[in-house]
Structures are given as structure tokens and as C-alpha cells.
Amino acid sequence: MKNLKKPKFSVLYISYDGLLEPLGESQVLSYIEPLSKQFKIDVISFEKPSDLKSKRQEDLDKKLKNQGIRWHYLKYHSKPSVISTLFDIFKGFCTCLVILIRNKKRIVHIRSLVPGIIVLPLKKVFRFKLIFDMRGFWPDEKADRAGWLRSGYRFLLSENLQSRLITNSDKIVTLTHQAKKRILKDFPNLRDSVLEVIPTCTDLDKFKLSNHQIQITDEFTFGHLGSVDTAYNIDPILNMVRNFQEIGKKVKIIFFNKDSHEYIRSRINKYNLLEGSFEIKAVEFSSISDHLKEIDLGCFFANYSISIKGSLPTKIGEFLSSGKPVICNPANEDIAEIIDKNEVGIIKRLESDYSPEDLFYSLEELMSKKDIRVRCRELAKKLFSLNLGVESYRKIYLDLGAE
């Protein structure tokens, strides 16, 4: 984005995810840095204590100051769970109140549900425009992935807050079209124009098409990126690899994962994969693209749940940007349509009985297409480009700021 004249209004962005975490780096910083060229931005984030002790905190603080972004970092607390979250919310509320008093904000942009508790009481007082960046259905995610009871007070309170945010926000951003359809069904008085679908985007400058040439007569190397539990299940993936090995196919799988290595090893042991047919690598976000050059296909299995209907895994854009087709299950309508319709991978119910011979033949057929890598990259440009995401937010900011 070119340096543009800054409007007279400014933006407060609140994220409960830390900017020093890989998720914050890819899904918060990647957007606000280019947007800061046109808008005055304050950011409140909650950082893990270990990250605040690192030199990366100093470096990022200096970098953001040079870009004109004011970063208000607060320490994230995790224990005891409810009390620590309430304490974080109180600190966030006080920080937000001071910022709004000192420098009136035309727009407040919140990422996910927890910041909504901070800003809802302040909206009527300061009369700012509110962007609710849902990033999925948070209460359902807690029920599906963290064991919350749907009849419990935490779920019911969170669901009530989510409903209040939906009805009181000036713009709602979802990750999937399936999520948008659900919201419009649940809230029939909501205008369609209030909702915007912006998938998790990928910086195409960081994820580049490699020169690695696929040889279908050689072994296929699958890559699994990121989380291996809660929202995901690696057992169907490992079972697939073992099935291929049992019919004499040369396959390998590499797990790129930060901190679940023991768990991954325990699951690998269960499936008795051949020695040398697997690797587990801890990689930094900045070097993921280089490591993806080692694989032929990306793979994952997302657990079927209510919450997955509102999720679009970041890894899809990262695999496709690197020219890697994807094999996964039909976790939601958006995932299935993106991969099936554009023929950039294989959608398969890997948890069910299937013919390993037929599936491997389908993989060989897919990978034998000479343009497959280029098509993956072109689709990433069309659907997951960070520039498109930034432009979508820029337009939302300008439209709301002009009202």
C-alpha cells in the first residue's frame, strides 16, 4: 500500500492474542502494519510473560514506534482460569478507557470475543464505530475444544456476549461464508451489508513458490503444519500414511510444530510408522516458507464440530501460496468448496473406510498435472492474499470513519 493521506480519525485495535506469538504476528501485525500507513493506530494486546522477557519485545516495540503504531502491551494471565481472565479484562478496560479519553477514536476494532467485554460498556459513552472481528464462534470453540459444558455458566454468558456484540457492532467480520449464513439465520433483523467475509490471509511475499519439482515415481512427502490437537486430530493423517506404507508406497510425513513433540511421538508410535518415514521439526513463523519446500502436499484433519463451521485454517493459504496441494477432510462448506471446486487438492473423509490404493492413485493423478503448483499459487493470490485482506479492512475503516 502506498503512503496515503491519513484521515482525521484514528483506530484502536484490541487483541487478546499477543503480537509476539506466531498467530499475532501473522494475523494481527501483518494487517495493522500496512494499514498504519494510512491510519493512526493504537494496539492493545495481551502478551505471555515469557515473550515479554525476550529481546523480541524490545525490537518489536521499537519497530512499531518507527511505523507510528502505539503498542500498549499487557501481561497475559492464564491461572486461575476465570479469575485471571477477569483480571486481564479489568486491565484492558482501564487501558482502553485512558486511550479513549486522551485521544478520541472513531473506530474500535476488536479481535475475537474477550475484547468485546472491554469495549461494550464504553461504546455508548464514546460513540465509536465497532468492528467485531469474530474469528469464529468463540463459545462453541470453548465447548468443542476446551471442554466447556454448553449448559454451563461460562458458555451461556459467552454466547450472550457474542449475541450482544453481533447486534451492537457496526461491522462484523467472519472467516467463512458458512458462518455468515448461520449469523443471518440466527439474527434475521441483521442487514447483510453489516457482515463481511475475510478469510485468514497469507503474506505471499513470505510464502513463495519453490523450484522443487515433483517426481511422482519418488516418495510423496506430506507436511502437517501447526496445531495437532483440540481443533485438529492427527490420527486419521497417521492412519493414512500407515495405509500407504502397508500397500508398499513410499511416503513420509513431516510435522512442523512448536511444542507438542511428545504428543506427536506418542501418536506415531501407536501407528508404527516405518523408521525414517517421519520427522518432527520446531520452526519459527519466519522460516516456515523455507521448510515447506521439503514437502509435496499439505495435510490436516479438522475435527467435525459446530465451531469449525466458522473457521478457515491459516495453513490452507500457506500451503497453497507455496504451491502445495492439500489433502484434508470436508470440515466445513468453505474448505470443501475451495479445494474441490478449484482442483487444488483432495477432500476425503479420512476417518472413514476407504481404499488406500484408490486414494494414492488420486494423489498421483493430481500431482502429475504440470500446472498444479502454479494453480495453487494463483488461487492463493485470488483468495488468501494479504494485500486483499488489508484492502478489505482499509475499505471498512474508511466507510465507517466517514459515517
C-alpha positions in Angstrom: 0.0 0.0 0.0 1.3 3.4 -1.0 1.7 6.2 1.6 -1.7 7.8 1.6 -3.0 10.9 3.3 -4.2 9.9 6.8 -7.8 10.6 7.6 -8.7 12.8 10.6 -9.9 9.8 12.6 -7.9 7.1 14.3 -8.3 3.4 15.2 -7.9 1.4 18.4 -7.2 -2.3 17.8 -7.6 -4.8 20.7 -6.4 -8.3 20.5 -6.4 -10.9 23.3 -3.7 -12.7 21.3 -0.1 -11.5 21.8 1.7 -9.8 18.9 4.8 -11.7 19.9 3.1 -15.1 19.2 3.1 -16.6 15.7 -0.7 -16.1 15.5 -0.4 -12.4 16.4 2.4 -11.9 14.0 0.6 -13.5 11.1 -3.0 -12.4 11.8 -2.6 -9.1 13.5 0.7 -7.4 12.7 0.5 -8.4 9.1 -2.6 -6.3 8.8 -2.0 -3.3 11.0 1.5 -2.5 9.8 0.4 -1.7 6.2 -2.8 -0.1 7.5 -0.7 2.2 9.7 0.5 4.0 6.6 -3.0 5.5 6.3 -4.5 5.3 9.7 -3.3 6.3 13.2 -3.4 3.1 15.1 -3.2 2.2 18.8 -3.0 -1.5 19.7 -3.7 -3.2 23.0 -2.5 -6.8 23.2 -2.0 -9.4 25.9 1.5 -10.9 25.8 2.7 -14.1 27.5 5.2 -13.4 30.3 7.9 -15.4 28.6 7.6 -13.3 25.4 7.8 -10.0 27.4 11.1 -11.1 28.8 12.6 -11.7 25.3 14.6 -9.3 23.2 11.9 -9.6 20.6 9.6 -7.4 22.7 12.1 -4.5 22.6 12.7 -5.0 18.9 9.0 -5.0 18.1 8.3 -2.0 20.3 11.0 0.0 18.5 9.8 -1.2 15.1 6.1 -0.2 15.8 7.1 3.2 17.1 9.0 3.8 13.9 5.8 3.0 12.0 3.7 5.3 14.1 1.9 2.5 15.8 1.4 2.9 19.6 1.6 -0.5 21.2 0.1 -1.0 24.7 1.2 -4.4 25.7 -0.3 -6.0 28.8 0.7 -9.2 30.6 -1.5 -12.2 29.8 -2.6 -14.3 32.8 -3.8 -17.9 32.5 -4.2 -19.2 36.1 -6.6 -19.5 37.8 -8.6 -19.5 34.6 -11.7 -17.4 35.3 -10.1 -15.0 37.8 -7.1 -14.4 35.6 -9.3 -13.6 32.5 -11.4 -11.2 34.6 -8.2 -9.5 35.8 -7.0 -9.2 32.2 -10.3 -7.7 31.2 -10.1 -5.2 34.1 -6.6 -4.1 33.0 -7.7 -3.9 29.4 -10.8 -1.8 30.3 -8.6 0.7 32.2 -6.1 0.9 29.4 -8.8 1.3 26.8 -10.6 4.0 28.9 -7.4 6.0 29.2 -6.7 5.8 25.5 -10.2 6.9 24.6 -10.1 9.8 27.0 -6.7 11.0 25.8 -7.3 10.5 22.1 -10.9 10.0 20.8 -11.1 7.1 18.5 -13.6 7.0 15.6 -13.2 3.2 15.3 -12.5 0.4 17.7 -11.6 -2.9 16.1 -11.7 -6.0 18.4 -10.3 -9.4 17.5 -12.5 -12.2 19.0 -14.8 -12.2 21.9 -12.9 -11.3 25.1 -12.1 -7.7 24.0 -15.8 -7.3 23.5 -16.3 -7.4 27.3 -13.9 -4.5 27.5 -15.5 -2.2 24.9 -19.2 -2.8 25.1 -19.7 -0.7 28.2 -17.7 2.1 26.5 -19.5 2.2 23.2 -22.4 4.3 24.2 -20.2 6.8 26.1 -17.6 7.4 23.4 -19.8 6.7 20.4 -17.2 4.9 18.3 -17.9 2.6 15.4 -17.3 -1.0 16.5 -15.8 -3.7 14.2 -16.3 -7.2 15.7 -13.7 -9.4 14.0 -15.3 -12.7 15.2 -12.6 -15.1 14.0 -15.1 -17.9 14.5 -17.7 -18.8 17.1 -15.7 -18.4 20.3 -18.2 -20.0 22.8 -18.6 -23.0 20.5 -14.8 -23.3 20.2 -14.5 -23.4 24.0 -17.2 -26.1 24.2 -15.7 -28.2 21.3 -12.1 -27.8 22.2 -11.8 -26.9 25.8 -14.5 -29.0 27.4 -16.9 -26.2 28.4 -20.4 -27.5 29.1 -23.0 -25.9 26.8 -25.3 -25.8 29.8 -22.6 -24.2 32.0 -22.5 -20.5 33.0 -19.3 -19.8 31.1 -20.7 -20.9 27.8 -24.1 -19.2 28.3 -22.5 -15.9 29.4 -20.1 -16.0 26.4 -22.9 -16.8 24.0 -25.0 -13.9 25.4 -22.0 -11.6 24.9 -21.5 -12.8 21.4 -25.1 -12.1 20.6 -24.8 -8.6 22.1 -21.7 -7.9 20.1 -23.4 -9.1 16.9 -26.4 -6.8 17.4 -24.3 -3.8 18.6 -21.5 -3.9 16.0 -21.3 -1.6 13.0 -19.4 -4.2 11.0 -18.9 -8.0 11.7 -16.1 -9.9 10.1 -16.3 -13.7 9.7 -13.8 -16.1 8.2 -16.3 -18.2 6.2 -19.4 -17.8 4.2 -21.0 -20.7 6.2 -20.6 -18.6 9.3 -22.2 -15.6 7.7 -25.2 -17.7 6.6 -25.6 -19.0 10.2 -25.5 -15.5 11.7 -28.1 -14.2 9.2 -30.3 -17.1 10.0 -29.9 -16.6 13.8 -30.3 -12.8 13.6 -33.0 -12.2 10.8 -33.1 -8.5 11.5 -29.4 -8.1 10.8 -28.6 -6.4 7.5 -26.5 -8.5 5.1 -24.2 -5.5 4.5 -23.1 -5.5 8.1 -21.3 -8.8 7.6 -18.0 -9.1 5.7 -16.2 -12.4 4.9 -12.4 -12.0 5.1 -10.5 -15.4 5.3 -7.3 -15.8 7.2 -4.8 -14.3 4.7 -1.2 -15.1 3.9 1.7 -12.8 3.1 2.6 -14.0 -0.4 6.0 -12.3 -0.1 6.8 -14.7 2.8 5.4 -17.8 1.2 6.9 -18.3 -2.2 6.6 -20.8 -4.9 9.6 -23.1 -4.6 11.6 -24.6 -7.5 11.1 -28.1 -6.1 10.0 -30.4 -8.9 7.6 -33.2 -8.1 8.6 -36.7 -9.3 5.6 -38.9 -8.9 7.7 -42.0 -9.1 9.6 -40.9 -5.9 8.2 -40.8 -2.5 5.5 -38.3 -1.5 6.3 -36.2 1.5 3.3 -34.8 3.4 3.6 -31.8 5.6 1.4 -31.1 8.7 1.7 -27.5 9.9 0.8 -26.2 13.4 -1.7 -27.5 16.0 -2.1 -31.2 16.4 -4.9 -31.3 19.0 -8.1 -29.5 20.1 -9.4 -28.4 16.7 -7.3 -31.0 14.9 -6.8 -34.7 15.0 -3.6 -36.3 13.6 -4.7 -39.9 14.0 -6.6 -40.0 10.6 -3.5 -38.5 9.0 -1.1 -41.0 10.6 -3.5 -43.8 9.7 -3.4 -42.7 6.0 0.4 -42.7 6.0 0.4 -46.2 7.5 -2.2 -47.4 5.0 0.0 -46.2 2.2 3.1 -47.9 3.7 1.1 -51.2 4.0 0.4 -51.3 0.3 4.1 -50.7 -0.5 4.0 -46.9 -1.2 7.0 -44.7 -0.3 5.6 -41.9 1.8 6.9 -39.6 4.5 5.3 -37.1 6.8 6.9 -34.0 8.4 5.3 -32.3 11.4 6.1 -28.6 11.7 5.1 -27.9 15.3 6.3 -25.7 18.1 5.7 -27.5 21.3 3.7 -30.8 21.0 6.5 -33.1 20.1 6.0 -35.7 22.8 2.3 -36.0 21.9 3.1 -36.4 18.2 5.7 -39.1 19.0 3.2 -41.0 21.1 0.6 -41.0 18.2 3.3 -42.0 15.7 4.3 -44.9 18.0 0.6 -46.1 18.0 0.6 -46.3 14.2 4.0 -48.0 13.9 5.2 -45.9 11.0 8.4 -47.1 9.3 11.7 -45.8 10.6 12.8 -42.8 8.7 9.3 -42.1 7.3 8.5 -39.2 9.7 10.1 -36.0 11.2 9.1 -33.5 13.8 10.5 -30.0 13.4 10.2 -26.9 15.6 10.2 -23.9 13.3 9.7 -20.2 13.7 7.0 -18.5 11.8 9.6 -16.5 9.8 11.1 -19.7 8.4 8.0 -21.8 7.7 8.1 -21.0 3.9 11.7 -22.4 3.6 10.6 -25.6 5.3 7.6 -26.1 3.2 10.0 -26.6 0.2 10.7 -30.0 1.7 7.1 -31.3 1.2 4.9 -32.2 -1.8 1.5 -31.9 -0.2 0.0 -30.3 2.8 -2.4 -32.3 5.0 -4.6 -31.9 8.0 -7.8 -33.3 9.6 -10.1 -30.8 11.4 -12.5 -32.2 13.9 -16.1 -32.0 12.9 -17.9 -29.6 15.3 -20.2 -26.6 15.4 -17.2 -24.2 15.8 -15.3 -25.5 12.7 -18.1 -24.0 10.5 -16.8 -20.6 11.4 -13.1 -21.4 10.9 -10.8 -21.4 7.9 -7.3 -22.8 8.8 -4.5 -20.4 8.1 -2.4 -23.3 6.9 -4.6 -23.7 3.7 -3.4 -20.3 2.4 0.2 -21.0 3.5 0.3 -24.4 1.7 -1.3 -23.0 -1.5 0.9 -20.0 -1.5 3.9 -22.3 -1.5 2.5 -24.3 -4.5 1.5 -27.3 -2.3 -1.9 -29.0 -2.9 -3.8 -30.1 0.2 -5.4 -33.3 1.3 -7.9 -32.9 4.2 -11.4 -33.8 5.3 -14.6 -31.8 4.5 -14.6 -30.0 7.8 -16.9 -27.2 6.5 -18.5 -26.0 3.3 -15.9 -23.3 2.6 -12.9 -25.7 2.9 -14.5 -28.3 0.7 -15.6 -25.8 -2.0 -12.2 -24.1 -2.1 -10.2 -27.3 -2.6 -12.7 -29.3 -4.7 -14.0 -26.6 -7.0 -10.5 -25.3 -7.8 -8.9 -28.8 -8.0 -6.0 -27.9 -5.7 -6.2 -31.0 -3.6 -8.3 -33.9 -2.4 -11.2 -33.8 0.0 -11.6 -37.2 1.7 -13.3 -38.4 4.8 -10.1 -39.8 6.2 -11.9 -41.0 9.4 -14.0 -43.5 7.3 -13.1 -46.7 5.5 -11.6 -46.0 2.1 -9.3 -47.7 -0.4 -5.7 -46.7 0.1 -4.9 -47.8 -3.5 -7.7 -45.6 -4.9 -6.7 -42.6 -2.8 -3.0 -43.0 -3.7 -3.9 -43.2 -7.4 -5.9 -40.0 -7.0 -2.9 -38.3 -5.4 -0.6 -39.5 -8.3 -3.1 -38.2 -10.8 -3.4 -34.8 -9.0 0.4 -34.4 -8.7 1.0 -35.4 -12.3 -0.7 -32.3 -13.6 2.0 -30.0 -14.8 0.3 -26.8 -13.7 -0.8 -27.9 -10.2 1.8 -25.9 -8.3 1.1 -22.7 -10.3 -2.7 -23.2 -9.9 -2.2 -23.5 -6.1 -0.3 -20.3 -6.1 -2.7 -18.4 -8.3 -5.7 -19.5 -6.1 -3.8 -18.2 -3.1 -3.4 -14.9 -4.8 -7.1 -14.8 -5.6 -8.5 -15.9 -2.2 -5.8 -15.5 0.5 -3.6 -12.7 -0.5 -2.7 -10.4 2.5 -3.0 -7.4 0.2 -6.6 -8.3 -0.5 -7.3 -8.7 3.2 -5.6 -5.3 4.0 -7.6 -3.6 1.3 -10.8 -5.1 2.7 -10.1 -3.7 6.2 -9.0 -0.3 4.7 -12.3 0.0 2.9 -14.2 -0.9 6.2 -12.2 1.7 8.1 -12.9 4.4 5.5 -16.6 3.6 5.2 -17.2 3.6 9.0 -15.0 6.6 9.5 -17.0 8.6 7.0 -20.3 7.9 8.7 
